[in-house]
Amino acid sequence: MKAARRILSLLLLCSSPVATPAHAEDGYDLWLRYRPLAGPAKADTVAHAMVIVAPGRSSTIAVAVAELQRGFGGMTGHRLDRAAVAVSDAIILANPLQARALGFDATALGDLGSEGYWLHTTTLRGKRVVAILANTDVGLLYGSFRLLELAEQGASLSGIDLRTAPKLQLRILDHWDNLDRSVERGYAGQSIWDWWTLPDYTGPRYTDYARANASIGINGAVLNNVNAVKESLTARYIAKAAALADVFRPYGIKVYLSGRFSAPIELGGLKTADPLDPAVKAWWAAKADEIYRAIPDFGGFLVKANSEGQPGPQDYHRSHADGANVLADAVRPHGGIVMYRAFVYSEKNVTDRARQAYDDFEPLDGRFADNVIVQVKNGAIDFQPREPFHPLFGAMPKTPLMMEFQITKEYLGQATHLAYLGPLFQETLESDTLAHGPGSTVARVLEGKVDRYRLTGMAGVANIGVDRDWSGSTFNQANWFAFGRFAWDPDGDARAIADEWARMTFTPDPRFVTPTVAMMMTSREAVVDYMTPLGLAHQMATGHHYGPGPWVSDLARPEWNPVYYARADANGIGFDRTASGSDAVAQYAPRLSRQLDDPNTTPERDILWFHHLGWDRRMASGRSLWDELVMHYDRGVASVGAMQRSWDALAPYVDAERFAKTRAFLAIQRREAIWWRDANIAWFQSLNHRPLPAGSPAPAHPLAYYRAIETPFAPGH
């Protein structure tokens, strides 16, 4: 250790109390940058990280050790060798058996499950060490990433005592990736899965993908689009999925596939896909056996059925439970699960679209197999900038439900608008269903604390592509990061998560972090303001959902038209979902239903979701509804201007490439926020003929100008 102490002394002599200038970066390293530390942070990190002691020999331990070497090597300039015995200033990775052999008390690991970890600085036989203790090697990997993240953020490694375990079992990215490498609702380039060169070539990006996911606790990936094609289940593509599974396995990540319900017909040559037909059951069982021979730890199937033209059990007058259970029976012998999406609406159903998933699924409570979990979007329509929480949460006590968030920003400005989704995630998760009285939050429903769920989980529709920065912009990375954090702990805090991300992705300098986090925390509300304020929804241009289109009314299905959702006319605006309207409020718990049935007790942020109100209705501010709506549009534009000014002031703390791209995207966002504001005001003003409130400028162009705008080549559709 004398040599190590000499190295430490040299490193301290070389350390500078001033952070090194930002250098060129393109965003590829995400939040795992491991750039050199300086000053006290460097001294503290070097003092606690001299060698690694890891008795385990699994592939997971190997990647954990490699990550620690990579991370601490990058931050300190000192290579951490692997030692056989505990020495001072060692990082120790140990499971309970190994921990006891080394002299630790491992009893505290009992409640950490198979993925939790205990990270603490302690003294072991007179030697100061940082211990990462867990029941499994995957837990040790998660703990290793957490230790690196703390060091990256400039935290002291002295006195660490962190015990944590995931509150949800399934933490999964859903890739809406097609076999031709296009990505539905993707805004970051082609799919990262190069199906053409798989399984022969598995490039380093797949490993870096696994590293990034493991660093935030994501443990599953659905590889193909929910709008599945039959080829995904052929032997050729199963082999390709198996190659990815081999890369991901050391990182604790299972692969899943979206299953096409009609595959028994299209691949098996059967005349039916009826889930109760014995031949269909046998086909799915044989297909599952084939997949598990190639991928022994295959996670199971994600299913989209009888929605937006996809085949499903209702084609045979069977229920969604029947459809889920035939696949569940097929994967059960192998320990697999089925995630069955509740995103359903039909052109044959004239009921309010917001009601349809509940109407289809709530009567089936208790009829799903024990290895089925129903996957429910955060809101009842479709990933809008703001939606009330989905009424199915809290309404299915006998059927496990998992959350589906959309990380890719289909309806929030796509790649170029800065919209940090942490507040959206938190707003949904902390919403109180009142299913069993106050405190029955959506988070607690997901965690199985309201009803005793045997499966728990959260899925996020990925925003990942081949762009060098993975997500189309640096700040879109924050939504991937935040999803992982909330999937680990649905009771998390969006501001704290933004703070962590900013420190690791850019710099821990508070002169950068404080204004950046403030900007992030207001960004989603800005998008709501200039797109869909006060509970409006689906006012986007149709198909690609890029830009405003509140006037669209000529599509074949009513619920595809924005006018269906706003219902604006000369007298008022909003969708009546009260008892006198579609009665969608009745799908919530009685106490909450009564609150939402009355516009006077409905939160104003959701008021036009539940109520059709007159333009002159007096709002809490004292303004009329019309003036309040215009104020929100104006505020949204102003908020983007404030973000631009904040970012311009942060140039000294950011490398030139990421600064310039963010600056350019904020300019796009402001221009498009004005477009959104002006187009919506022009449309609604053409209906109500009301003057704008004092100080609010008229739209720059007449309504015909905005209606004439076409964007046929918008990405992602």
Phi and psi in degrees as a GROMACS rama.xvg file:
@    title "Ramachandran Plot"
@    xaxis  label "Phi"
@    yaxis  label "Psi"
@TYPE xy
-61.8519  -38.7567  LYS-2
-64.141  -41.0046  ALA-3
-63.2371  -39.0332  ALA-4
-64.8796  -37.0843  ARG-5
-64.4618  -39.7709  ARG-6
-60.8387  -43.2915  ILE-7
-59.3228  -44.344  LEU-8
-61.8481  -42.0015  SER-9
-63.9351  -42.1659  LEU-10
-62.5729  -39.4353  LEU-11
-67.5484  -36.1203  LEU-12
-65.361  -32.9101  LEU-13
-82.8097  -13.1747  CYS-14
-71.5072  146.159  SER-15
-116.244  139.85  SER-16
-71.8694  -8.04783  PRO-17
-105.766  133.7  VAL-18
-62.3167  143.337  ALA-19
-69.7296  149.74  THR-20
-61.396  149.222  PRO-21
-63.7992  137.84  ALA-22
-116.075  171.773  HIS-23
-59.7705  132.494  ALA-24
-144.389  153.15  GLU-25
-117.748  4.08589  ASP-26
92.3818  -4.02631  GLY-27
-62.1616  -34.247  TYR-28
-76.9224  -4.19264  ASP-29
53.9634  -134.078  LEU-30
-93.3152  6.35396  TRP-31
-105.472  53.0492  LEU-32
-80.1144  -37.6797  ARG-33
54.4042  43.0345  TYR-34
-75.7206  158.25  ARG-35
-56.9451  132.832  PRO-36
-81.8207  166.772  LEU-37
-140.479  159.364  ALA-38
61.0222  -142.88  GLY-39
-58.6974  -35.9233  PRO-40
-62.6829  -41.632  ALA-41
-66.3408  -44.4817  LYS-42
-60.0536  -43.5361  ALA-43
-65.2404  -42.806  ASP-44
-66.22  -45.2232  THR-45
-61.2497  -38.6536  VAL-46
-65.2663  -23.081  ALA-47
-108.4  -3.11421  HIS-48
-136.915  82.9798  ALA-49
-106.66  -37.3179  MET-50
-143.906  168.037  VAL-51
-120.691  131.439  ILE-52
-114.788  115.06  VAL-53
-141.921  94.7997  ALA-54
-64.0568  -26.4808  PRO-55
-65.6437  157.958  GLY-56
-129.19  14.8724  ARG-57
-76.1559  166.851  SER-58
-63.6737  -30.6771  SER-59
-68.7378  -41.8491  THR-60
-64.0301  -37.6224  ILE-61
-60.6804  -43.4565  ALA-62
-74.0671  -29.3851  VAL-63
-65.2903  -45.8672  ALA-64
-63.0665  -43.1907  VAL-65
-61.6075  -37.8949  ALA-66
-68.1088  -41.5026  GLU-67
-62.5622  -41.2809  LEU-68
-65.6738  -43.0916  GLN-69
-62.833  -48.0336  ARG-70
-68.8606  -53.0933  GLY-71
-70.4926  -30.4863  PHE-72
-62.7454  -43.5293  GLY-73
-66.6302  -38.0091  GLY-74
-79.2605  -28.577  MET-75
-115.727  -17.6838  THR-76
78.3257  6.57405  GLY-77
-114.171  126.728  HIS-78
-77.9511  131.009  ARG-79
-92.7614  113.829  LEU-80
-82.8154  164.81  ASP-81
-98.8413  123.224  ARG-82
-106.114  156.077  ALA-83
-86.173  -27.2347  ALA-84
-128.251  157.323  VAL-85
-67.7962  130.415  ALA-86
-130.816  169.885  VAL-87
-61.3099  143.604  SER-88
62.7065  32.4238  ASP-89
-94.3304  151.887  ALA-90
-99.4799  122.905  ILE-91
-113.254  128.648  ILE-92
-112.409  120.409  LEU-93
-151.25  140.366  ALA-94
-85.0887  176.699  ASN-95
-55.5692  -45.0823  PRO-96
-63.5353  -45.3425  LEU-97
-67.1373  -38.0609  GLN-98
-62.3215  -44.0393  ALA-99
-64.3499  -38.3628  ARG-100
-64.3501  -31.8431  ALA-101
-82.1415  -14.8053  LEU-102
108.686  11.763  GLY-103
-87.4024  155.84  PHE-104
-88.1963  109.395  ASP-105
-94.4971  5.90398  ALA-106
-65.6338  -25.2899  THR-107
-72.0493  -6.12407  ALA-108
-86.6624  -6.18985  LEU-109
-58.036  -34.4858  GLY-110
-101.743  13.8976  ASP-111
-93.072  -2.82932  LEU-112
65.1512  -158.457  GLY-113
-89.5319  -6.71903  SER-114
-129.139  -7.27275  GLU-115
-77.5688  172.788  GLY-116
-153.917  161.352  TYR-117
-122.665  119.638  TRP-118
-114.67  117.381  LEU-119
-155.253  148.517  HIS-120
-91.7708  131.145  THR-121
-152.098  179.499  THR-122
-113.164  128.481  THR-123
-122.844  109.331  LEU-124
52.8524  44.1233  ARG-125
82.7654  1.69972  GLY-126
-113.07  133.038  LYS-127
-75.9563  128.41  ARG-128
-140.828  159.26  VAL-129
-106.347  117.457  VAL-130
-102.781  130.819  ALA-131
-113.115  108.774  ILE-132
-118.409  138.461  LEU-133
-157.918  162.684  ALA-134
-78.0795  -20.8787  ASN-135
-137.373  166.393  THR-136
-66.4684  -34.0467  ASP-137
-63.7449  -40.0625  VAL-138
-60.0537  -38.5537  GLY-139
-66.5273  -36.5372  LEU-140
-63.8675  -46.329  LEU-141
-60.2971  -42.0931  TYR-142
-64.2501  -35.1894  GLY-143
-64.4353  -45.084  SER-144
-61.861  -39.2612  PHE-145
-66.0227  -38.9269  ARG-146
-62.329  -43.8969  LEU-147
-62.5731  -39.5967  LEU-148
-64.0059  -40.1527  GLU-149
-62.502  -43.02  LEU-150
-64.9808  -41.0769  ALA-151
-61.2114  -34.0689  GLU-152
-79.8411  -1.89017  GLN-153
84.4297  14.1873  GLY-154
-75.0798  149.136  ALA-155
-73.5693  139.174  SER-156
-89.0759  -0.983871  LEU-157
-77.2676  134.468  SER-158
73.3003  19.3095  GLY-159
-65.9014  136.112  ILE-160
-152.532  88.4693  ASP-161
-126.03  118.747  LEU-162
-117.214  123.575  ARG-163
-150.918  148.24  THR-164
-144.157  147.83  ALA-165
-66.1146  141.263  PRO-166
-86.7266  -12.7349  LYS-167
-122.757  141.592  LEU-168
-76.4234  -44.1425  GLN-169
-104.275  121.882  LEU-170
-132.467  96.5253  ARG-171
-127.671  137.623  ILE-172
-93.4124  129.327  LEU-173
-99.2417  116.089  ASP-174
-94.836  119.92  HIS-175
-88.5921  52.7672  TRP-176
-98.1192  135.204  ASP-177
-98.5391  162.411  ASN-178
-70.7261  -16.4549  LEU-179
-89.1988  8.12007  ASP-180
76.7456  5.07646  ARG-181
-74.2558  157.255  SER-182
-128.007  116.272  VAL-183
-66.0125  125.953  GLU-184
59.9963  33.3705  ARG-185
-103.511  137.449  GLY-186
-131.177  25.2559  TYR-187
-132.301  33.1652  ALA-188
90.9799  -166.65  GLY-189
-66.6286  168.098  GLN-190
-59.463  143.588  SER-191
-74.4666  -14.0496  ILE-192
-83.3794  110.509  TRP-193
-88.7858  83.8072  ASP-194
-61.078  -25.3705  TRP-195
-69.6596  -36.9962  TRP-196
-96.0286  -13.4189  THR-197
-73.4801  149.461  LEU-198
-89.1737  1.65626  PRO-199
-70.3396  -35.1255  ASP-200
-122.967  121.168  TYR-201
-119.196  94.7555  THR-202
-69.5988  170.565  GLY-203
-63.8978  -21.337  PRO-204
-64.0612  -32.2637  ARG-205
-63.5457  -39.9151  TYR-206
-66.7007  -41.4281  THR-207
-66.5165  -34.2243  ASP-208
-59.9411  -46.3483  TYR-209
-64.9251  -40.282  ALA-210
-59.4524  -48.0578  ARG-211
-61.553  -43.1508  ALA-212
-67.1291  -44.0689  ASN-213
-62.5915  -32.1206  ALA-214
-64.2167  -22.91  SER-215
-116.21  13.8296  ILE-216
83.1198  11.9067  GLY-217
-73.7276  131.153  ILE-218
-123.157  16.0399  ASN-219
-159.591  153.013  GLY-220
-142.955  124.912  ALA-221
-88.2034  119.312  VAL-222
-80.4256  -27.5356  LEU-223
-124.447  161.169  ASN-224
-58.3844  143.479  ASN-225
-63.4658  -27.9955  VAL-226
-80.8632  73.3064  ASN-227
-77.728  156.167  ALA-228
-115.008  157.366  VAL-229
-63.1695  -31.1024  LYS-230
-60.8921  -24.464  GLU-231
-61.0343  -22.3797  SER-232
-103.795  12.6256  LEU-233
-84.6032  162.237  THR-234
-57.3157  -37.6264  ALA-235
-60.0879  -46.0379  ARG-236
-83.3215  -23.8291  TYR-237
-62.8183  -40.272  ILE-238
-62.8603  -36.8734  ALA-239
-67.5053  -42.5881  LYS-240
-63.3409  -36.3532  ALA-241
-63.5554  -36.3927  ALA-242
-64.2619  -40.9538  ALA-243
-65.8568  -40.209  LEU-244
-59.4146  -36.5801  ALA-245
-64.6162  -37.5107  ASP-246
-68.7324  -40.5992  VAL-247
-79.3181  -26.1898  PHE-248
-53.5972  -46.5945  ARG-249
-60.5291  -20.3145  PRO-250
-94.6892  9.07163  TYR-251
76.0225  21.8944  GLY-252
-109.752  123.87  ILE-253
-94.1393  151.186  LYS-254
-100.739  147.156  VAL-255
-128.923  160.545  TYR-256
-127.888  142.983  LEU-257
-77.1647  127.731  SER-258
-99.4063  138.021  GLY-259
-90.2726  124.982  ARG-260
-63.805  -29.9391  PHE-261
-89.2498  9.34369  SER-262
-57.18  -34.5921  ALA-263
-58.5431  -30.192  PRO-264
-79.0158  -50.3292  ILE-265
-73.8896  -32.4016  GLU-266
-106.613  -33.729  LEU-267
-92.9576  -8.50683  GLY-268
72.8628  13.1074  GLY-269
-76.4096  162.729  LEU-270
-91.2207  -4.59121  LYS-271
-149.847  157.699  THR-272
-119.011  20.4457  ALA-273
-54.4094  119.28  ASP-274
-65.1507  -15.8289  PRO-275
-96.3424  -0.236833  LEU-276
-77.0285  129.116  ASP-277
-57.7774  -37.2855  PRO-278
-67.3998  -35.8557  ALA-279
-66.5607  -43.8229  VAL-280
-59.4107  -43.0047  LYS-281
-65.4616  -37.7821  ALA-282
-63.3203  -47.2236  TRP-283
-63.1117  -38.4599  TRP-284
-62.7027  -43.3524  ALA-285
-66.2307  -39.308  ALA-286
-64.5286  -40.9574  LYS-287
-62.3115  -43.5035  ALA-288
-58.1098  -42.175  ASP-289
-62.1027  -44.3413  GLU-290
-64.6154  -43.8246  ILE-291
-69.9687  -24.929  TYR-292
-65.1336  -34.9218  ARG-293
-84.767  -34.228  ALA-294
-131.236  88.6931  ILE-295
-59.9415  -27.1375  PRO-296
-107.651  26.8382  ASP-297
-51.3362  133.066  PHE-298
-75.9337  -37.26  GLY-299
138.181  -160.219  GLY-300
-112.068  144.948  PHE-301
-105.419  136.315  LEU-302
-129.925  127.773  VAL-303
-111.979  120.288  LYS-304
-138.142  142.146  ALA-305
51.3623  46.2445  ASN-306
-144.848  129.73  SER-307
51.1942  41.9006  GLU-308
89.0284  -4.03462  GLY-309
-74.6795  143.465  GLN-310
-67.7877  159.898  PRO-311
-172.588  -178.03  GLY-312
-66.1256  -26.7731  PRO-313
-67.7656  -16.1423  GLN-314
-62.8389  -20.4013  ASP-315
-116.5  18.5929  TYR-316
60.7448  34.7778  HIS-317
-109.242  164.815  ARG-318
-89.1247  165.921  SER-319
-62.0753  -32.148  HIS-320
-63.8212  -41.7243  ALA-321
-59.3959  -43.0344  ASP-322
-65.5145  -42.0227  GLY-323
-67.7904  -39.4245  ALA-324
-70.5778  -29.7437  ASN-325
-66.1486  -37.8141  VAL-326
-74.3302  -35.7447  LEU-327
-62.1133  -41.1651  ALA-328
-62.9485  -34.4774  ASP-329
-68.2285  -38.4944  ALA-330
-94.8251  -11.9425  VAL-331
-56.2713  -45.1546  ARG-332
-59.3232  -19.5413  PRO-333
-101.704  1.59451  HIS-334
83.4503  15.5588  GLY-335
-85.8525  169  GLY-336
-129.035  167.563  ILE-337
-123.843  127.631  VAL-338
-103.953  111.273  MET-339
-109.523  116.612  TYR-340
-74.0973  139.627  ARG-341
-96.9213  11.813  ALA-342
-81.3059  91.2521  PHE-343
-133.818  138.335  VAL-344
-159.324  149.407  TYR-345
-128.398  141.149  SER-346
-66.6118  -15.9522  GLU-347
-87.9215  -5.67836  LYS-348
-107.059  114.645  ASN-349
-85.7954  -0.980054  VAL-350
-66.2862  150.184  THR-351
-40.0401  123.748  ASP-352
-55.6378  -33.7552  ARG-353
-63.8947  -19.098  ALA-354
-88.064  -21.8581  ARG-355
-67.6593  -40.7357  GLN-356
-62.7302  -44.4438  ALA-357
-61.6079  -46.4213  TYR-358
-60.7213  -34.4109  ASP-359
-77.9395  -38.4007  ASP-360
-100.285  -35.8494  PHE-361
-58.4557  -39.4818  GLU-362
-65.5775  -14.0726  PRO-363
-93.2459  4.99865  LEU-364
-55.1157  127.028  ASP-365
91.1265  -4.52961  GLY-366
-101.136  -0.722912  ARG-367
-88.4957  148.914  PHE-368
-62.0288  161.163  ALA-369
-74.4781  -6.81221  ASP-370
-111.795  27.0225  ASN-371
-111.211  136.741  VAL-372
-127.64  130.902  ILE-373
-86.6669  127.048  VAL-374
-98.3271  118.378  GLN-375
-118.827  129.853  VAL-376
-63.8552  157.27  LYS-377
-61.8785  -29.8758  ASN-378
-129.015  170.684  GLY-379
-83.3602  -6.81035  ALA-380
-105.821  -83.65  ILE-381
-174.129  77.1571  ASP-382
54.1655  40.1095  PHE-383
-71.0348  162.227  GLN-384
-52.8908  -33.4176  PRO-385
-148.325  131.864  ARG-386
-139.07  146.023  GLU-387
-61.0285  154.94  PRO-388
-62.0519  151.926  PHE-389
-65.2739  132.551  HIS-390
-67.7621  -12.5249  PRO-391
-66.8987  -27.3645  LEU-392
-67.0422  119.58  PHE-393
94.0409  -6.02157  GLY-394
-106.567  -1.2203  ALA-395
-129.334  74.8475  MET-396
-65.9555  -21.4955  PRO-397
-101.64  1.57427  LYS-398
-129.029  119.048  THR-399
-60.2681  136.188  PRO-400
-118.529  138.904  LEU-401
-119.471  150.884  MET-402
-78.9671  143.874  MET-403
-122.3  111.171  GLU-404
-101.794  159.326  PHE-405
-109.335  112.403  GLN-406
-77.617  -40.9175  ILE-407
-68.281  142.081  THR-408
-98.7118  65.753  LYS-409
-54.798  -40.1258  GLU-410
-113.02  9.93722  TYR-411
-127.259  43.7868  LEU-412
90.2138  2.91326  GLY-413
55.9011  -133.23  GLN-414
-74.836  -33.2555  ALA-415
-92.7146  -18.5001  THR-416
-87.9034  131.679  HIS-417
-77.2142  112.475  LEU-418
-144.366  98.0592  ALA-419
-75.3762  120.76  TYR-420
-88.2461  -0.966128  LEU-421
-52.6407  -46.4496  GLY-422
-61.9322  -35.4562  PRO-423
-63.978  -46.9651  LEU-424
-58.9814  -48.189  PHE-425
-65.2143  -41.8761  GLN-426
-57.4746  -42.91  GLU-427
-67.849  -48.172  THR-428
-67.6262  -32.2372  LEU-429
-90.369  0.449927  GLU-430
-64.1874  137.879  SER-431
-95.8175  115.339  ASP-432
-72.3058  -22.5948  THR-433
59.6613  19.1152  LEU-434
-58.7472  -39.1734  ALA-435
-124.556  40.7042  HIS-436
91.0396  176.8  GLY-437
-55.3602  143.337  PRO-438
96.1091  -1.5977  GLY-439
-86.5825  60.5143  SER-440
-68.8986  162.356  THR-441
-59.252  -38.5531  VAL-442
-58.7593  -45.3555  ALA-443
-69.4846  -31.7559  ARG-444
-60.9456  -49.1321  VAL-445
-61.2052  -37.1528  LEU-446
-76.0079  -4.33935  GLU-447
75.5159  22.8591  GLY-448
-96.3746  -16.6465  LYS-449
-87.7906  -47.624  VAL-450
-127.607  146.187  ASP-451
-79.8645  87.4244  ARG-452
-80.904  138.781  TYR-453
-83.1958  -22.6402  ARG-454
-124.951  142.162  LEU-455
-135.847  152.627  THR-456
-178.771  171.064  GLY-457
-147.59  134.2  MET-458
-118.258  148.333  ALA-459
-131.915  130.638  GLY-460
-74.2979  116.315  VAL-461
-66.5974  153.233  ALA-462
-114.296  31.7376  ASN-463
-104.851  139.039  ILE-464
-150.971  -166.12  GLY-465
-83.8422  -2.85234  VAL-466
-51.2632  146.281  ASP-467
-58.0743  -33.8662  ARG-468
-90.614  13.3207  ASP-469
73.0558  -40.4259  TRP-470
-122.599  10.0163  SER-471
92.0109  -24.6653  GLY-472
-161.105  161.005  SER-473
-61.6267  -43.4317  THR-474
-74.0111  -20.1342  PHE-475
-66.0734  -26.4103  ASN-476
-59.0616  -32.6541  GLN-477
-61.7608  -28.9518  ALA-478
-74.8697  -36.2399  ASN-479
-60.8668  -48.3648  TRP-480
-60.4284  -47.4809  PHE-481
-64.4582  -38.1202  ALA-482
-58.0589  -46.7147  PHE-483
-59.1842  -42.532  GLY-484
-64.9065  -43.3646  ARG-485
-72.245  -30.1948  PHE-486
-67.307  -33.9875  ALA-487
-70.7565  -43.7006  TRP-488
-140.103  95.2476  ASP-489
-62.5059  -11.3463  PRO-490
-94.938  18.0884  ASP-491
-69.5906  177.788  GLY-492
-120.918  122.848  ASP-493
-62.5162  -37.8687  ALA-494
-67.5635  -44.0295  ARG-495
-63.2678  -37.2306  ALA-496
-67.0426  -42.3042  ILE-497
-61.3286  -39.9464  ALA-498
-61.5293  -46.7222  ASP-499
-59.3317  -47.9151  GLU-500
-61.6392  -45.3531  TRP-501
-63.3975  -40.0254  ALA-502
-62.3053  -41.3601  ARG-503
-81.935  -34.5522  MET-504
-80.0672  -27.6413  THR-505
-123.513  -79.2467  PHE-506
-160.036  147.029  THR-507
-79.7597  2.63261  PRO-508
-60.2756  120.008  ASP-509
-61.9242  -23.2971  PRO-510
-66.9133  -22.8146  ARG-511
-94.6329  -45.186  PHE-512
-64.2963  -45.5462  VAL-513
-60.5656  -52.7915  THR-514
-69.6134  -29.4947  PRO-515
-68.2399  -44.5301  THR-516
-63.8966  -40.5585  VAL-517
-60.1871  -41.4884  ALA-518
-64.4098  -44.6077  MET-519
-61.4694  -41.8212  MET-520
-70.0984  -20.8569  MET-521
-97.0568  -9.05541  THR-522
-68.576  -42.5055  SER-523
-65.6131  -40.1313  ARG-524
-64.494  -33.4895  GLU-525
-60.9864  -43.0092  ALA-526
-63.9776  -43.964  VAL-527
-56.5083  -44.4354  VAL-528
-62.0051  -46.4441  ASP-529
-88.5157  -7.04919  TYR-530
-108.05  -60.2518  MET-531
-139.428  66.4052  THR-532
-72.7094  159.906  PRO-533
59.632  27.3121  LEU-534
94.8718  3.00621  GLY-535
-64.8199  158.047  LEU-536
-150.158  153.535  ALA-537
54.5902  44.6433  HIS-538
-94.4656  14.8629  GLN-539
-80.4335  156.009  MET-540
-57.679  148.628  ALA-541
-87.5246  158.924  THR-542
86.1535  -79.0334  GLY-543
-85.5188  -17.004  HIS-544
62.2696  28.5205  HIS-545
-103.128  123.856  TYR-546
79.5947  171.104  GLY-547
-79.7139  149.111  PRO-548
-156.618  47.8422  GLY-549
-65.1051  -16.3718  PRO-550
-88.2013  -8.97263  TRP-551
-63.8841  127.041  VAL-552
-145.617  8.8095  SER-553
-111.29  13.2549  ASP-554
-82.6822  157.115  LEU-555
-61.6996  -39.3667  ALA-556
-102.191  131.746  ARG-557
-53.4592  -42.9169  PRO-558
-74.726  -1.89112  GLU-559
-87.1715  -8.27284  TRP-560
-100.2  129.463  ASN-561
-56.1294  -31.6218  PRO-562
-63.329  -25.4959  VAL-563
-59.8323  -34.4023  TYR-564
-89.9151  -36.1914  TYR-565
-84.6074  -35.2408  ALA-566
51.7822  40.2494  ARG-567
-81.1582  143.692  ALA-568
-149.859  -166.966  ASP-569
-64.4823  -25.2671  ALA-570
-98.9974  -27.0839  ASN-571
-174.032  -167.108  GLY-572
-155.542  151.667  ILE-573
117.995  160.174  GLY-574
-101.952  121.544  PHE-575
-80.9131  102.671  ASP-576
-110.455  20.99  ARG-577
-81.5099  -177.552  THR-578
-60.5128  -26.2826  ALA-579
-89.1129  -3.87548  SER-580
-113.602  -125.537  GLY-581
-77.2069  -12.3352  SER-582
61.9078  28.8212  ASP-583
-62.8503  -23.9266  ALA-584
-62.1824  -25.5675  VAL-585
-67.5251  -13.6012  ALA-586
-78.3027  -11.67  GLN-587
-89.9869  165.026  TYR-588
-55.0768  146.748  ALA-589
-51.8  -44.0519  PRO-590
-64.0471  -42.4145  ARG-591
-70.9322  -36.7788  LEU-592
-59.0354  -43.56  SER-593
-62.9605  -39.0772  ARG-594
-63.6797  -44.7124  GLN-595
-76.7537  -18.3966  LEU-596
-73.8215  -15.4602  ASP-597
-112.891  119.936  ASP-598
-61.5348  -23.6317  PRO-599
-74.2816  -18.3404  ASN-600
-116.808  3.19902  THR-601
-83.6065  131.918  THR-602
-54.9794  135.566  PRO-603
-61.6956  -26.7163  GLU-604
-63.7916  -21.2175  ARG-605
-115.203  8.71441  ASP-606
-65.4207  -36.7888  ILE-607
-82.6823  -8.93339  LEU-608
-70.356  -37.6051  TRP-609
-105.044  -15.1735  PHE-610
-137.58  141.85  HIS-611
-97.1834  117.869  HIS-612
-125.826  153.75  LEU-613
-70.6184  149.7  GLY-614
-60.984  -25.1902  TRP-615
-94.3308  3.43995  ASP-616
-54.5697  136.122  ARG-617
-81.9869  126.085  ARG-618
-94.952  174.053  MET-619
-59.5173  -29.5508  ALA-620
-73.9969  -13.4693  SER-621
94.827  -12.0414  GLY-622
-79.407  160.028  ARG-623
-71.2138  161.812  SER-624
-57.2198  -42.852  LEU-625
-61.522  -47.5615  TRP-626
-64.7897  -35.8782  ASP-627
-66.075  -41.3287  GLU-628
-62.0325  -46.4909  LEU-629
-63.163  -39.6595  VAL-630
-58.3877  -40.7287  MET-631
-65.3858  -43.112  HIS-632
-58.6649  -45.0598  TYR-633
-62.91  -41.9906  ASP-634
-64.4367  -37.4146  ARG-635
-60.9202  -45.1001  GLY-636
-63.3165  -44.5089  VAL-637
-62.1286  -36.3467  ALA-638
-64.2603  -38.2451  SER-639
-66.9793  -39.0924  VAL-640
-59.4106  -39.7554  GLY-641
-65.91  -37.4396  ALA-642
-63.9516  -39.7326  MET-643
-59.6747  -45.5472  GLN-644
-65.8014  -39.413  ARG-645
-61.8806  -45.4859  SER-646
-66.0999  -40.4814  TRP-647
-57.3731  -35.3115  ASP-648
-74.7848  -11.0074  ALA-649
-97.96  6.60193  LEU-650
-53.0172  -38.4101  ALA-651
-63.9637  -16.0228  PRO-652
-105.008  -1.87115  TYR-653
-125.092  141.649  VAL-654
-61.4128  156.565  ASP-655
-64.1725  -39.8339  ALA-656
-67.6534  -48.9173  GLU-657
-70.6862  -33.4992  ARG-658
-62.7824  -47.1702  PHE-659
-64.8742  -41.5148  ALA-660
-65.6019  -43.6026  LYS-661
-63.6111  -40.9237  THR-662
-62.071  -42.3299  ARG-663
-65.6228  -40.9091  ALA-664
-67.553  -35.3507  PHE-665
-66.0383  -33.844  LEU-666
-66.1926  -41.2565  ALA-667
-60.7263  -44.1736  ILE-668
-61.9058  -42.3109  GLN-669
-66.2757  -42.1718  ARG-670
-61.0035  -41.7661  ARG-671
-77.2382  -28.5048  GLU-672
-62.6334  -41.071  ALA-673
-63.8321  -42.0866  ILE-674
-57.4773  -48.6661  TRP-675
-58.7462  -48.5865  TRP-676
-60.7996  -50.0899  ARG-677
-67.8854  -41.2511  ASP-678
-65.0065  -43.7797  ALA-679
-66.4606  -44.3509  ASN-680
-62.5465  -43.6551  ILE-681
-60.4121  -40.1707  ALA-682
-68.1089  -51.4207  TRP-683
-67.476  -32.9125  PHE-684
-69.0468  -27.5298  GLN-685
-69.4805  -18.357  SER-686
-94.5752  -41.6782  LEU-687
-99.9945  -14.705  ASN-688
56.0398  30.6729  HIS-689
-94.9055  147.576  ARG-690
-72.5552  157.811  PRO-691
-76.8969  150.909  LEU-692
-64.2987  155.962  PRO-693
-55.5949  133.984  ALA-694
89.3151  -7.56694  GLY-695
-96.6908  119.459  SER-696
-71.705  151.592  PRO-697
-69.5613  153.473  ALA-698
-53.5186  148.312  PRO-699
-68.4304  -21.9568  ALA-700
-138.088  161.945  HIS-701
-70.7018  162.912  PRO-702
-55.2195  -38.6  LEU-703
-58.2103  -33.5832  ALA-704
-62.2854  -46.0892  TYR-705
-70.7502  -36.5687  TYR-706
-68.1811  -24.0361  ARG-707
-83.237  -11.7168  ALA-708
-69.1541  129.768  ILE-709
-127.346  141.254  GLU-710
-133.169  70.0458  THR-711
-67.9139  -17.831  PRO-712
-111  25.0766  PHE-713
-60.2174  142.723  ALA-714
-74.1649  163.606  PRO-715
89.6035  6.84539  GLY-716
